[in-house]
Amino acid sequence: MEKEFDEQKALKELEKGYKEAEKLLENEDKLERFLQRLEKKLKIIPIAGDKLAVVPVMASLLKNYAEKEYTDIPIGTIIAIISALMYFVSPIDFVPDSIPVLGYFDDAAVVAACWKLVQSDVDEYVEWRKENGKQMEF
């Protein structure tokens, strides 16, 4: 399975979602509904391993960005995060989420590809959150 969905495939899947992520970002109602779906999925799946462990932080950043509480971040970072989270939320992707354990392998790979691109910006958000006494919202 790992050879079928490598880092290159994960990066391509991430990039495929950029246009849809931009559209989502432009529509506050759709973005709010997406955040609600994301919150539901975070409650039902195990956040295991270092690759999926960053999903709640990315979700919290997106929520604070959507609420205009935290906007000091490049738009490209937000689009990459939305794209990765859309892939994560989708039950139908390269490896369907209904397949135990393996179903989240591709999700983890796409999140990891995104993380490589946005880690420093997310780290700055985490520092901002600490400095402002903000709790994680997901």
FIMILO-365522 format. One line per 2 residues: number of its first residue (from 1); for each residue x, z, y of N, C-alpha, C, O, CB. Coordinates in Angstrom, 2 decimals. Glycine has a CB too. Layout:
<pts>
NUM> X,Z,Y,X,Z,Y,X,Z,Y,X,Z,Y,X,Z,Y; ...
</pts>
This chain:
<pts>
1> 0.83,0.00,-1.20,0.00,0.00,0.00,0.87,0.00,1.26,0.58,-0.72,2.21,-0.94,1.21,0.00; 1.92,0.80,1.26,2.76,0.92,2.44,3.36,-0.41,2.83,3.48,-0.70,4.02,3.85,1.93,2.20
3> 3.75,-1.23,1.86,4.34,-2.52,2.15,3.31,-3.49,2.73,3.66,-4.40,3.48,4.96,-3.11,0.90; 2.03,-3.29,2.38,0.98,-4.16,2.88,0.64,-3.86,4.34,0.21,-4.76,5.06,-0.26,-4.00,2.02
5> 0.83,-2.65,4.78,0.50,-2.27,6.15,1.70,-1.57,6.76,1.78,-0.34,6.79,-0.76,-1.35,6.19; 2.63,-2.36,7.25,3.86,-1.82,7.81,3.75,-1.64,9.33,2.68,-1.81,9.91,5.03,-2.73,7.47
7> 4.86,-1.28,9.93,4.88,-1.00,11.37,4.50,-2.23,12.20,3.81,-2.10,13.21,6.26,-0.51,11.78; 4.94,-3.41,11.79,4.59,-4.64,12.50,3.09,-4.90,12.47,2.50,-5.26,13.49,5.34,-5.83,11.89
9> 2.48,-4.71,11.32,1.03,-4.90,11.18,0.29,-3.88,12.06,-0.70,-4.21,12.71,0.59,-4.76,9.69; 0.78,-2.65,12.06,0.16,-1.61,12.87,0.22,-1.96,14.35,-0.76,-1.79,15.07,0.85,-0.26,12.63
11> 1.36,-2.45,14.80,1.52,-2.84,16.21,0.59,-4.01,16.55,0.00,-4.03,17.63,2.99,-3.22,16.51; 0.45,-4.97,15.65,-0.46,-6.09,15.89,-1.90,-5.62,15.98,-2.66,-6.08,16.84,-0.32,-7.14,14.77
13> -2.28,-4.70,15.10,-3.64,-4.15,15.15,-3.88,-3.41,16.46,-4.95,-3.51,17.05,-3.90,-3.20,13.95; -2.88,-2.68,16.91,-2.97,-1.97,18.19,-3.18,-2.97,19.32,-4.07,-2.79,20.15,-1.70,-1.12,18.44
15> -2.36,-3.99,19.36,-2.43,-4.99,20.43,-3.73,-5.78,20.40,-4.24,-6.17,21.45,-1.25,-5.94,20.33; -4.29,-6.01,19.21,-5.56,-6.73,19.09,-6.68,-6.00,19.81,-7.64,-6.62,20.26,-5.93,-6.93,17.62
17> -6.57,-4.70,19.93,-7.62,-3.91,20.56,-7.51,-3.77,22.06,-8.39,-3.17,22.68,-7.65,-2.58,19.96; -6.46,-4.31,22.67,-6.24,-4.10,24.11,-7.38,-4.66,24.97,-7.83,-3.98,25.90,-4.94,-4.75,24.52
19> -7.85,-5.85,24.69,-8.91,-6.44,25.52,-10.20,-5.63,25.41,-10.87,-5.37,26.41,-9.17,-7.92,25.10; -10.55,-5.24,24.20,-11.74,-4.43,24.01,-11.57,-3.06,24.68,-12.52,-2.51,25.22,-12.05,-4.25,22.51
21> -10.36,-2.52,24.64,-10.08,-1.24,25.29,-10.26,-1.36,26.79,-10.81,-0.46,27.42,-8.65,-0.77,24.96; -9.81,-2.46,27.38,-9.99,-2.68,28.82,-11.48,-2.73,29.17,-11.90,-2.12,30.15,-9.30,-4.00,29.26
23> -12.26,-3.44,28.35,-13.71,-3.52,28.60,-14.36,-2.14,28.50,-15.21,-1.80,29.32,-14.37,-4.48,27.60; -13.96,-1.38,27.52,-14.50,-0.04,27.34,-14.17,0.84,28.54,-15.01,1.62,29.00,-13.95,0.59,26.06
25> -12.98,0.71,29.04,-12.53,1.51,30.18,-13.32,1.19,31.44,-13.48,2.05,32.31,-11.04,1.28,30.42; -13.82,-0.03,31.54,-14.57,-0.46,32.72,-16.03,0.02,32.71,-16.70,-0.07,33.74,-14.54,-1.95,32.82
27> -16.52,0.51,31.58,-17.92,0.90,31.47,-18.00,2.39,31.12,-17.75,2.78,29.98,-18.65,0.05,30.39; -18.34,3.20,32.10,-18.34,4.65,31.91,-19.29,5.11,30.81,-18.97,6.02,30.05,-18.72,5.33,33.21
29> -20.47,4.48,30.71,-21.43,4.87,29.67,-20.89,4.58,28.28,-20.97,5.42,27.39,-22.76,4.13,29.88; -20.33,3.38,28.09,-19.77,3.04,26.79,-18.58,3.93,26.46,-18.39,4.33,25.31,-19.35,1.56,26.76
31> -17.77,4.24,27.47,-16.62,5.11,27.25,-17.09,6.50,26.83,-16.50,7.11,25.93,-15.76,5.20,28.53; -18.13,7.01,27.45,-18.67,8.32,27.08,-19.20,8.32,25.65,-18.97,9.26,24.90,-19.78,8.74,28.06
33> -19.93,7.26,25.28,-20.43,7.16,23.90,-19.28,7.07,22.90,-19.33,7.65,21.82,-21.36,5.93,23.75; -18.24,6.34,23.28,-17.06,6.24,22.42,-16.42,7.62,22.24,-16.04,7.99,21.12,-16.04,5.24,23.00
35> -16.29,8.37,23.31,-15.71,9.71,23.23,-16.56,10.61,22.33,-16.01,11.45,21.61,-15.59,10.32,24.64; -17.87,10.46,22.37,-18.74,11.23,21.49,-18.52,10.87,20.02,-18.46,11.75,19.16,-20.20,11.01,21.87
37> -18.38,9.57,19.73,-18.11,9.14,18.35,-16.75,9.65,17.89,-16.59,10.07,16.74,-18.15,7.59,18.25; -15.78,9.62,18.78,-14.45,10.12,18.46,-14.49,11.60,18.14,-13.88,12.06,17.18,-13.48,9.84,19.62
39> -15.21,12.35,18.95,-15.33,13.79,18.72,-15.95,14.08,17.35,-15.51,14.99,16.65,-16.17,14.44,19.83; -16.98,13.32,16.98,-17.62,13.50,15.66,-16.63,13.22,14.54,-16.56,13.96,13.56,-18.85,12.58,15.52
41> -15.85,12.15,14.68,-14.91,11.80,13.62,-13.82,12.87,13.51,-13.40,13.21,12.40,-14.27,10.41,13.88; -13.36,13.39,14.63,-12.33,14.43,14.60,-12.82,15.68,13.86,-12.02,16.41,13.28,-11.91,14.80,16.02
43> -14.13,15.92,13.88,-14.67,17.09,13.21,-14.76,16.92,11.69,-14.75,17.90,10.95,-16.02,17.41,13.76; -14.85,15.66,11.23,-15.07,15.46,9.80,-13.84,15.03,9.02,-13.86,15.07,7.79,-16.12,14.44,9.62
45> -12.77,14.63,9.70,-11.60,14.18,8.94,-10.49,15.21,9.05,-10.39,15.93,10.05,-11.10,12.81,9.45; -9.69,15.29,8.04,-8.55,16.21,8.11,-7.44,15.61,8.97,-7.02,14.48,8.73,-8.02,16.55,6.68
47> -6.98,16.35,9.93,-5.85,15.89,10.73,-4.61,16.39,10.01,-4.15,17.51,10.20,-5.91,16.42,12.24; -4.08,15.52,9.19,-2.93,15.89,8.35,-1.74,15.04,8.73,-1.87,13.86,9.05,-3.26,15.72,6.85
49> -0.61,15.64,8.69,0.62,14.91,8.97,0.86,14.76,10.45,-0.04,14.94,11.26,0.57,13.55,8.32; 2.07,14.42,10.80,2.46,14.34,12.20,1.86,13.14,12.92,1.67,13.18,14.13,3.95,14.30,12.32
51> 1.55,12.07,12.19,1.03,10.88,12.85,-0.41,11.06,13.34,-0.72,10.65,14.46,1.09,9.70,11.90; -1.26,11.66,12.55,-2.63,11.88,12.98,-2.79,13.16,13.80,-3.82,13.34,14.46,-3.55,11.93,11.78
53> -1.83,14.02,13.78,-1.91,15.27,14.54,-1.96,15.03,16.04,-2.43,15.89,16.79,-0.73,16.17,14.21; -1.49,13.87,16.51,-1.50,13.58,17.94,-2.84,13.03,18.41,-3.06,12.91,19.62,-0.40,12.59,18.28
55> -3.74,12.70,17.49,-5.03,12.12,17.87,-5.82,13.04,18.80,-6.32,12.56,19.82,-5.86,11.82,16.62; -5.95,14.34,18.51,-6.70,15.20,19.44,-6.08,15.26,20.85,-6.80,15.37,21.84,-6.79,16.60,18.88
57> -4.76,15.19,20.94,-4.10,15.20,22.25,-4.42,13.92,23.00,-4.72,13.94,24.19,-2.56,15.38,22.10; -4.34,12.79,22.29,-4.68,11.51,22.92,-6.14,11.50,23.35,-6.46,11.01,24.44,-4.42,10.34,21.95
59> -7.02,12.05,22.53,-8.44,12.10,22.86,-8.68,12.99,24.08,-9.48,12.64,24.95,-9.25,12.63,21.65; -8.00,14.10,24.15,-8.12,15.01,25.29,-7.63,14.32,26.56,-8.26,14.44,27.62,-7.33,16.31,25.04
61> -6.52,13.61,26.47,-6.00,12.88,27.63,-7.02,11.86,28.10,-7.31,11.76,29.29,-4.65,12.19,27.28; -7.58,11.10,27.17,-8.57,10.09,27.53,-9.79,10.72,28.18,-10.32,10.20,29.16,-8.99,9.29,26.30
63> -10.24,11.84,27.64,-11.40,12.53,28.22,-11.09,12.99,29.64,-11.91,12.79,30.54,-11.81,13.73,27.34; -9.92,13.60,29.86,-9.55,14.04,31.20,-9.38,12.86,32.15,-9.68,12.97,33.34,-8.25,14.85,31.16
65> -8.91,11.73,31.63,-8.78,10.53,32.45,-10.18,10.01,32.83,-10.42,9.67,33.98,-7.97,9.43,31.69; -11.07,9.94,31.87,-12.44,9.45,32.11,-13.17,10.33,33.12,-13.97,9.84,33.92,-13.23,9.38,30.80
67> -12.90,11.62,33.07,-13.53,12.56,34.00,-12.79,12.64,35.33,-13.14,13.42,36.21,-13.59,13.95,33.38; -11.75,11.80,35.48,-10.94,11.70,36.69,-10.22,13.00,37.05,-9.91,13.26,38.21,-11.82,11.28,37.85
69> -9.97,13.81,36.02,-9.20,15.03,36.22,-7.71,14.75,36.14,-6.90,15.39,36.82,-9.60,16.09,35.19; -7.35,13.80,35.30,-5.94,13.44,35.12,-5.83,11.93,35.20,-6.20,11.22,34.26,-5.37,13.98,33.76
71> -5.32,11.44,36.33,-5.23,9.99,36.52,-3.81,9.51,36.79,-3.59,8.32,37.02,-6.12,9.57,37.67; -2.85,10.41,36.77,-1.47,10.07,37.05,-0.79,9.53,35.79,0.13,10.14,35.25,-0.70,11.29,37.60
73> -1.28,8.38,35.33,-0.79,7.80,34.09,-0.94,6.29,34.18,-1.94,5.80,34.72,-1.56,8.38,32.85; 0.01,5.54,33.66,-0.09,4.08,33.73,-1.32,3.56,32.97,-1.65,4.07,31.91,1.17,3.44,33.17
75> -1.97,2.56,33.53,-3.15,1.98,32.90,-2.81,1.40,31.53,-3.65,1.44,30.63,-3.77,0.90,33.81; -1.62,0.88,31.36,-1.20,0.35,30.06,-1.19,1.42,28.99,-1.51,1.15,27.83,0.18,-0.28,30.17
77> -0.83,2.63,29.36,-0.83,3.75,28.42,-2.26,4.07,28.01,-2.54,4.29,26.83,-0.16,4.99,29.05; -3.16,4.11,28.97,-4.57,4.40,28.67,-5.14,3.32,27.75,-5.86,3.64,26.80,-5.40,4.50,29.97
79> -4.84,2.08,28.02,-5.36,0.98,27.19,-4.82,1.08,25.77,-5.56,0.88,24.81,-5.00,-0.39,27.82; -3.54,1.37,25.63,-2.95,1.52,24.29,-3.60,2.68,23.54,-3.90,2.56,22.35,-1.42,1.75,24.39
81> -3.83,3.79,24.23,-4.46,4.95,23.60,-5.89,4.61,23.17,-6.30,4.94,22.06,-4.46,6.17,24.56; -6.65,3.96,24.04,-8.02,3.58,23.68,-8.01,2.66,22.47,-8.81,2.83,21.55,-8.73,2.90,24.87
83> -7.11,1.69,22.47,-7.02,0.76,21.35,-6.74,1.50,20.04,-7.39,1.24,19.03,-5.93,-0.28,21.60; -5.78,2.42,20.06,-5.45,3.19,18.86,-6.63,4.05,18.42,-6.92,4.15,17.23,-4.22,4.06,19.10
85> -7.30,4.67,19.37,-8.44,5.54,19.04,-9.64,4.73,18.54,-10.39,5.20,17.69,-8.83,6.37,20.25; -9.82,3.51,19.07,-10.89,2.64,18.56,-10.61,2.29,17.10,-11.52,2.29,16.27,-11.02,1.35,19.42
87> -9.37,1.99,16.79,-9.00,1.68,15.41,-9.25,2.90,14.52,-9.78,2.79,13.42,-7.52,1.23,15.31; -8.85,4.05,15.02,-9.03,5.31,14.30,-10.50,5.59,14.02,-10.85,6.02,12.92,-8.41,6.47,15.08
89> -11.38,5.36,14.99,-12.81,5.64,14.86,-13.49,4.64,13.93,-14.44,4.99,13.23,-13.48,5.61,16.23; -13.02,3.41,13.92,-13.68,2.38,13.12,-13.55,2.68,11.62,-12.44,2.85,11.11,-13.08,1.00,13.44
91> -14.68,2.74,10.92,-14.62,2.99,9.47,-14.21,1.74,8.69,-13.81,1.82,7.53,-15.97,3.49,8.97; -14.31,0.59,9.36,-13.97,-0.67,8.69,-12.72,-1.23,9.34,-12.77,-1.78,10.45,-15.15,-1.70,8.77
93> -11.62,-1.10,8.66,-10.36,-1.61,9.15,-9.54,-2.10,7.97,-10.11,-2.39,6.92,-9.59,-0.53,9.96; -8.24,-2.21,8.10,-7.41,-2.78,7.04,-7.62,-2.08,5.70,-7.77,-2.73,4.67,-5.94,-2.70,7.44
95> -7.64,-0.75,5.74,-7.95,0.04,4.54,-9.17,0.89,4.91,-9.07,1.79,5.74,-6.71,0.95,4.08; -10.33,0.61,4.31,-11.55,1.35,4.67,-11.36,2.87,4.53,-10.75,3.35,3.57,-12.72,0.89,3.78
97> -11.90,3.60,5.50,-11.76,5.06,5.53,-12.44,5.73,4.35,-12.17,6.89,4.06,-12.32,5.61,6.82; -13.33,5.02,3.67,-14.03,5.60,2.53,-13.13,5.79,1.31,-13.51,6.48,0.36,-15.22,4.74,2.16
99> -11.96,5.18,1.33,-11.01,5.35,0.22,-10.24,6.65,0.47,-9.49,6.74,1.45,-10.03,4.12,0.09; -10.41,7.64,-0.40,-9.75,8.94,-0.18,-8.24,8.79,0.05,-7.57,8.02,-0.64,-10.00,9.86,-1.36
101> -7.73,9.52,0.99,-6.32,9.59,1.38,-5.81,8.25,1.92,-5.39,8.18,3.08,-5.47,10.03,0.20; -5.85,7.21,1.12,-5.32,5.91,1.53,-6.10,5.33,2.71,-5.56,4.54,3.48,-5.36,4.93,0.36
103> -7.35,5.71,2.85,-8.19,5.19,3.92,-7.70,5.53,5.31,-8.06,4.87,6.29,-9.57,5.70,3.76; -6.87,6.56,5.41,-6.34,6.94,6.72,-4.90,6.49,6.92,-4.31,6.74,7.97,-6.43,8.45,6.90
105> -4.32,5.84,5.92,-2.93,5.39,6.04,-2.77,4.39,7.18,-1.86,4.52,7.99,-2.46,4.77,4.74; -3.66,3.39,7.23,-3.55,2.40,8.29,-3.86,3.01,9.65,-3.24,2.64,10.65,-4.49,1.22,8.01
107> -4.83,3.94,9.70,-5.12,4.64,10.96,-3.87,5.36,11.47,-3.53,5.28,12.65,-6.29,5.65,10.77; -3.20,6.05,10.56,-1.98,6.79,10.92,-0.90,5.83,11.40,-0.16,6.14,12.34,-1.47,7.61,9.73
109> -0.80,4.67,10.77,0.23,3.70,11.18,-0.04,3.15,12.58,0.89,2.99,13.37,0.29,2.54,10.17; -1.31,2.86,12.88,-1.66,2.35,14.22,-1.44,3.44,15.27,-0.92,3.17,16.35,-3.13,1.86,14.25
111> -1.83,4.67,14.95,-1.61,5.79,15.88,-0.11,5.99,16.11,0.32,6.23,17.24,-2.26,7.10,15.33; 0.69,5.88,15.06,2.15,6.03,15.19,2.74,4.92,16.04,3.64,5.17,16.84,2.82,6.04,13.80
113> 2.25,3.70,15.88,2.74,2.58,16.70,2.42,2.83,18.17,3.25,2.58,19.05,2.12,1.24,16.24; 1.23,3.33,18.43,0.84,3.66,19.80,1.71,4.79,20.34,2.19,4.73,21.47,-0.65,4.07,19.85
115> 1.92,5.81,19.51,2.70,6.98,19.93,4.09,6.58,20.40,4.61,7.14,21.37,2.81,7.98,18.78; 4.70,5.62,19.71,6.03,5.15,20.12,6.00,4.58,21.54,6.98,4.70,22.28,6.55,4.10,19.14
117> 4.89,3.98,21.90,4.77,3.36,23.22,4.42,4.36,24.32,4.81,4.18,25.47,3.72,2.27,23.18; 3.69,5.41,23.98,3.10,6.27,25.02,3.59,7.72,25.00,3.12,8.52,25.81,1.62,6.26,24.89
119> 4.48,8.06,24.12,4.86,9.47,23.93,5.28,10.16,25.22,4.83,11.28,25.48,5.98,9.57,22.93; 6.12,9.53,26.03,6.60,10.21,27.23,5.45,10.47,28.21,5.42,11.51,28.87,7.69,9.39,27.91
121> 4.51,9.53,28.31,3.36,9.73,29.20,2.45,10.84,28.67,1.92,11.63,29.45,2.56,8.42,29.35; 2.27,10.90,27.36,1.44,11.95,26.77,2.12,13.31,26.92,1.46,14.31,27.17,1.16,11.65,25.27
123> 3.44,13.34,26.78,4.18,14.59,26.99,3.99,15.10,28.42,3.85,16.31,28.63,5.68,14.38,26.70; 3.97,14.19,29.40,3.73,14.59,30.79,2.32,15.16,30.94,2.11,16.13,31.67,3.92,13.39,31.74
125> 1.36,14.56,30.25,-0.02,15.08,30.27,-0.07,16.49,29.69,-0.73,17.37,30.25,-0.96,14.15,29.49; 0.61,16.71,28.58,0.63,18.03,27.94,1.22,19.06,28.92,0.71,20.17,29.02,1.46,18.00,26.62
127> 2.28,18.69,29.62,2.87,19.60,30.62,1.87,19.87,31.75,1.72,21.02,32.18,4.17,18.99,31.20; 1.20,18.84,32.23,0.19,19.01,33.27,-0.90,19.97,32.81,-1.34,20.85,33.56,-0.44,17.65,33.65
129> -1.32,19.80,31.57,-2.36,20.66,31.01,-1.91,22.12,30.99,-2.67,23.02,31.33,-2.74,20.21,29.59; -0.66,22.34,30.58,-0.12,23.71,30.55,-0.04,24.29,31.95,-0.43,25.43,32.18,1.26,23.72,29.89
131> 0.48,23.49,32.89,0.65,23.96,34.27,-0.69,24.29,34.93,-0.75,25.16,35.81,1.37,22.92,35.09; -1.75,23.60,34.51,-3.06,23.80,35.12,-3.99,24.67,34.28,-5.18,24.79,34.58,-3.71,22.46,35.36
133> -3.45,25.27,33.24,-4.24,26.18,32.41,-5.40,25.50,31.71,-6.43,26.14,31.44,-4.76,27.29,33.24; -5.26,24.24,31.41,-6.32,23.50,30.74,-6.22,23.67,29.23,-5.13,23.64,28.66,-6.25,22.01,31.11
135> -7.35,23.85,28.61,-7.43,23.92,27.16,-7.69,22.53,26.62,-8.26,21.68,27.32,-8.54,24.91,26.71; -7.29,22.28,25.39,-7.58,21.00,24.77,-9.08,20.90,24.56,-9.71,21.86,24.12,-6.82,20.82,23.43
137> -9.66,19.75,24.88,-11.12,19.61,24.87,-11.65,19.01,23.60,-12.86,18.86,23.46,-11.55,18.76,26.02; -10.80,18.66,22.66,-11.29,18.11,21.38,-10.86,19.00,20.27,-11.16,18.73,19.10,-10.78,16.67,21.14
</pts>
